[in-house]
Amino acid sequence: METTVIETCMECVEDRFKLVMLAVHRARALENGAEPSVDASQDKHDVVALREIAEKKLDMEELDMSLRYRYEELLMTMYGRDERNRDYPSYPEMVSSPSLAEHKEFTGEG
């Protein structure tokens, strides 16, 4: 992948960690049947997701909210209670949590 795509993405997203989280979330949506907003004829889902971000084809607020909602669902599944009523942890806190990183839904082993 060209470095310019990543550099262009960084103009739309404030840090690299968040870019990775958003791109992975979008790539999974593409893998599950979402329609790409750019030509995806020969690219893998992760490259298409980054190109969509770089070309500003996605509503970044909507993508961010979708990602947050997905992790809220995951937290509720893990802890068995409504996690929406507490302060939402930052992305780094969520991913660095050992219990979350080992959870079968997070790792895709479910």
Secondary structure, DSSP 8 states (H G I E B T S, - for coil): --HHHHHHHHTTSSSHHHHHHHHHHHHHHHHTT---SS--SS--HHHHHHHHHHTT-S-HHHHHHHHHHHHHHHHHHHHSS-GGGS----HHHHHH-HHHHT-HHHHT--
